Amino acid sequence: MAQKAGGLRLRPPRNAVHPRAVRMWTVRAAVGYGLVALALAGLAAFVEGAGTLFAVLAFLTALAGACYAVVVPRWRYAVHRWEVTEDAVYTSSGWLWQQHRVAPMSRIQTVDTARGPFYQLFKLSAVTVTTASAMGPLRIDGLDEEFARELVDRLNRVTQATPGDAT
Amino acid sequence: MTVKDLAVETAGWRPLDPRMALVNLRWLLPPLGIIALTAVASGGVNWEDHKLQIVSALLFVYLTAAEIVRWRTTRYRVGDEQIEIRSGLFWRRHVAIPRDRLRTVDLTSGPVHRVFGLAIVTMGTGQALRTDRRDQVKLDAVAVAEAERLREELLPRSRPAAPPQEAAASTVTPAEEIARLDPAWVRYAPLSPLVFVIGLAPLSQAYNLAERLGIPVDLGGAVLGAVAFLRSVPRWLLVVLAALVLVAGVVGTVLLFAEAWWRFRLERDQRTGTLRVGRGLLTTRSFTLEERRLRGAELIEPVMLRWGGGARLKAVASGLRQTLDGPRGGSGALLPPAPLRVAHATAASVLRERESPLLPARLRPHPRAALRRRLLRAALASGAAVAAAATLAALAGGSAGWAAAVTGLLAVPVSVLLAVDAYRSLGHALAGAYLVIRSGVLRRRTVALQRKGVIGWTVTRSPLQRRSGLATIAATTAAGTLGAYTMRDVGYGEGLAVADEAVPGLLAQFIESAEE
């Protein structure tokens, strides 16, 4: 038993999210950092005496933003995977602190989608699967909009067919 | 008020008890007390000195007016399907709780409430209500008799969780006592860190009082003076002072224990399938929990209590709002600090098991790598302590070497002992219908969670855990504040095997063998 148990591990969920998500995360990060860098650059131009300080800060922000926008979205795409089987939802995320989460279909309370402005621009969607646990929902972040809608419909049909209050 | 509001009021809507506005009288006590005290102390009242007290009296008038408005505008109704509460003058609120979502009904009466024969009824659902993002609703306050009646009315519909054969075999008494207070348990009351703190409380109280009476106190000077005083007095007097503080701490913790647990009684109502805890001296609390919401039990052993052979016991239940369990015991407390043996016996009868699933005999230890992680943390912590002590000593012009040596001699053994104890605390087991998990040093917690109460798994691995073949595996559940009970630093493969066995058919589809 111990030897057999010692050799077990979780396999990664079968599906990656939509490749467009990488572009969306890149643009989102670039815009976010870009705005902060621009604001700092503006301060550098207008604040007397502290111009150099703000210019350096603006440059550092732009540099950090560029690194973040290049690395993190690809990283996130590589580790964020998901799978829906007949009786469970399974997700993985995190590179250093790897997290795998499983929720049985019979214990799902609600399934929602959330779409921020960048998601809408790239026709993407984030699916949130909530159980009765206070630990928070499972998220599948960056599915194709149309695909996500069908997935949510399917999950809602299954969970509504399950009696009880899923606790 | 609109016509519609008036119309519904006739159909079974009930008001709160008007005496609730009187409860505010307690706000009037401190200012009156202080004015009386100064009058006695100085032989007269100079109103110029009492602006603060006059403001608080005005505040009392305002609060009372607000309470009267609240009484006039709040109505509740118990329907067949739901409980509804309407309240608010400008900001009308309407809360509806479906009756089958109602998990707990608690009655609380503070000293002032008891003087007026009132009780606060708290109804817990465990889920955010649709009209209101909170998970509980209060009726503050109704007459005690009405509160008791409400509880009787709200909970008996639940299906009894009792196995039918067991219920049929015994002659069913409506209320079966599971545990009651043994006055000897008061010996566990001082086994709490509070025992060191309470004895110092009079100092801060004296400071507050002096400030209110307008006696100027230079706090910094007082502290320096106290230090100088302590240095000047003989050693034996220091020992006596420390003993006095400790004695005061013991008396204080015993009083707190009595206030929280006086007349404690845990009983099961066979008819309604509920557990009921009643307790309290000045503030009486009555807590009711449906057995079908019960998902297990948790044994809590803070370190001093553990050394003294005692433990606390809490219910693990869905919809139970878990509060921090201070000396008064949080919600869900099933026992006061009590002998370990009693805690196990109570756990067994609450869970309707022959033997407590919390017993440590079955627990499997975690891999040695978990011990190495804890020892590494101990080394890092003592290293940081030594470095900090040396730096401080050097800055203060003392000997950094001495400070480092003394701190090291103290910090290294303590942190290593804590690390070893933390490792020895780690354990997990499948015991019948329960997943049992234990961890923690200063507050060791053992939880027995019903396997059918597990509603998912979260497996987390840090880079270091991956290198040493460990994982942190959390069983998510609808019970508990954090929503999960966690096996820390369990062997990766073994943890997965336990999780798979605990809830058959869920995890197996995502598990593969590493040797393929």
HADDOCK unambig.tbl for C-alpha pairs under 7 A between the chains (distance, minus, plus):
assign (segid A and resid 5 and name CA) (segid B and resid 493 and name CA) 4.84 0.50 0.50
assign (segid A and resid 5 and name CA) (segid B and resid 494 and name CA) 4.88 0.50 0.50
assign (segid A and resid 5 and name CA) (segid B and resid 497 and name CA) 5.85 0.50 0.50
assign (segid A and resid 6 and name CA) (segid B and resid 493 and name CA) 4.30 0.50 0.50
assign (segid A and resid 6 and name CA) (segid B and resid 494 and name CA) 5.73 0.50 0.50
assign (segid A and resid 7 and name CA) (segid B and resid 493 and name CA) 5.68 0.50 0.50
assign (segid A and resid 7 and name CA) (segid B and resid 513 and name CA) 5.53 0.50 0.50
assign (segid A and resid 7 and name CA) (segid B and resid 514 and name CA) 4.94 0.50 0.50
assign (segid A and resid 7 and name CA) (segid B and resid 515 and name CA) 6.32 0.50 0.50
assign (segid A and resid 8 and name CA) (segid B and resid 493 and name CA) 4.43 0.50 0.50
assign (segid A and resid 8 and name CA) (segid B and resid 496 and name CA) 6.98 0.50 0.50
assign (segid A and resid 8 and name CA) (segid B and resid 511 and name CA) 6.58 0.50 0.50
assign (segid A and resid 8 and name CA) (segid B and resid 512 and name CA) 5.84 0.50 0.50
assign (segid A and resid 8 and name CA) (segid B and resid 513 and name CA) 4.64 0.50 0.50
assign (segid A and resid 8 and name CA) (segid B and resid 514 and name CA) 5.54 0.50 0.50
assign (segid A and resid 9 and name CA) (segid B and resid 493 and name CA) 5.90 0.50 0.50
assign (segid A and resid 9 and name CA) (segid B and resid 511 and name CA) 5.60 0.50 0.50
assign (segid A and resid 9 and name CA) (segid B and resid 512 and name CA) 5.59 0.50 0.50
assign (segid A and resid 9 and name CA) (segid B and resid 513 and name CA) 6.21 0.50 0.50
assign (segid A and resid 9 and name CA) (segid B and resid 514 and name CA) 6.08 0.50 0.50
assign (segid A and resid 10 and name CA) (segid B and resid 510 and name CA) 5.72 0.50 0.50
assign (segid A and resid 10 and name CA) (segid B and resid 511 and name CA) 4.50 0.50 0.50
assign (segid A and resid 10 and name CA) (segid B and resid 512 and name CA) 6.05 0.50 0.50
assign (segid A and resid 11 and name CA) (segid B and resid 510 and name CA) 5.73 0.50 0.50
assign (segid A and resid 11 and name CA) (segid B and resid 511 and name CA) 5.77 0.50 0.50
assign (segid A and resid 11 and name CA) (segid B and resid 512 and name CA) 5.98 0.50 0.50
assign (segid A and resid 96 and name CA) (segid B and resid 462 and name CA) 5.91 0.50 0.50
assign (segid A and resid 96 and name CA) (segid B and resid 463 and name CA) 5.71 0.50 0.50
assign (segid A and resid 97 and name CA) (segid B and resid 460 and name CA) 6.46 0.50 0.50
assign (segid A and resid 97 and name CA) (segid B and resid 461 and name CA) 5.49 0.50 0.50
assign (segid A and resid 97 and name CA) (segid B and resid 462 and name CA) 4.38 0.50 0.50
assign (segid A and resid 97 and name CA) (segid B and resid 463 and name CA) 6.64 0.50 0.50
assign (segid A and resid 98 and name CA) (segid B and resid 460 and name CA) 5.49 0.50 0.50
assign (segid A and resid 98 and name CA) (segid B and resid 461 and name CA) 5.25 0.50 0.50
assign (segid A and resid 98 and name CA) (segid B and resid 462 and name CA) 6.45 0.50 0.50
assign (segid A and resid 99 and name CA) (segid B and resid 458 and name CA) 6.79 0.50 0.50
assign (segid A and resid 99 and name CA) (segid B and resid 459 and name CA) 5.54 0.50 0.50
assign (segid A and resid 99 and name CA) (segid B and resid 460 and name CA) 4.35 0.50 0.50
assign (segid A and resid 99 and name CA) (segid B and resid 461 and name CA) 6.61 0.50 0.50
assign (segid A and resid 100 and name CA) (segid B and resid 458 and name CA) 5.64 0.50 0.50
assign (segid A and resid 100 and name CA) (segid B and resid 459 and name CA) 5.02 0.50 0.50
assign (segid A and resid 100 and name CA) (segid B and resid 460 and name CA) 6.43 0.50 0.50
assign (segid A and resid 101 and name CA) (segid B and resid 457 and name CA) 5.62 0.50 0.50
assign (segid A and resid 101 and name CA) (segid B and resid 458 and name CA) 4.34 0.50 0.50
assign (segid A and resid 101 and name CA) (segid B and resid 459 and name CA) 6.28 0.50 0.50
assign (segid A and resid 102 and name CA) (segid B and resid 456 and name CA) 5.32 0.50 0.50
assign (segid A and resid 102 and name CA) (segid B and resid 457 and name CA) 5.08 0.50 0.50
assign (segid A and resid 102 and name CA) (segid B and resid 458 and name CA) 6.41 0.50 0.50
assign (segid A and resid 103 and name CA) (segid B and resid 455 and name CA) 6.46 0.50 0.50
assign (segid A and resid 103 and name CA) (segid B and resid 456 and name CA) 4.40 0.50 0.50
assign (segid A and resid 103 and name CA) (segid B and resid 457 and name CA) 6.70 0.50 0.50
assign (segid A and resid 104 and name CA) (segid B and resid 455 and name CA) 6.70 0.50 0.50
assign (segid A and resid 104 and name CA) (segid B and resid 456 and name CA) 6.18 0.50 0.50
assign (segid A and resid 104 and name CA) (segid B and resid 506 and name CA) 6.74 0.50 0.50
assign (segid A and resid 107 and name CA) (segid B and resid 455 and name CA) 5.89 0.50 0.50
assign (segid A and resid 132 and name CA) (segid B and resid 478 and name CA) 4.86 0.50 0.50
assign (segid A and resid 133 and name CA) (segid B and resid 476 and name CA) 5.98 0.50 0.50
assign (segid A and resid 133 and name CA) (segid B and resid 477 and name CA) 5.02 0.50 0.50
assign (segid A and resid 133 and name CA) (segid B and resid 478 and name CA) 4.36 0.50 0.50
assign (segid A and resid 133 and name CA) (segid B and resid 483 and name CA) 4.55 0.50 0.50
assign (segid A and resid 134 and name CA) (segid B and resid 478 and name CA) 6.83 0.50 0.50
assign (segid A and resid 134 and name CA) (segid B and resid 481 and name CA) 6.48 0.50 0.50
assign (segid A and resid 134 and name CA) (segid B and resid 482 and name CA) 5.60 0.50 0.50
assign (segid A and resid 134 and name CA) (segid B and resid 483 and name CA) 4.04 0.50 0.50
assign (segid A and resid 135 and name CA) (segid B and resid 476 and name CA) 6.98 0.50 0.50
assign (segid A and resid 135 and name CA) (segid B and resid 482 and name CA) 5.77 0.50 0.50
assign (segid A and resid 135 and name CA) (segid B and resid 483 and name CA) 4.65 0.50 0.50
assign (segid A and resid 135 and name CA) (segid B and resid 484 and name CA) 6.41 0.50 0.50
assign (segid A and resid 167 and name CA) (segid B and resid 318 and name CA) 6.82 0.50 0.50
assign (segid A and resid 167 and name CA) (segid B and resid 453 and name CA) 6.94 0.50 0.50
assign (segid A and resid 167 and name CA) (segid B and resid 478 and name CA) 5.38 0.50 0.50
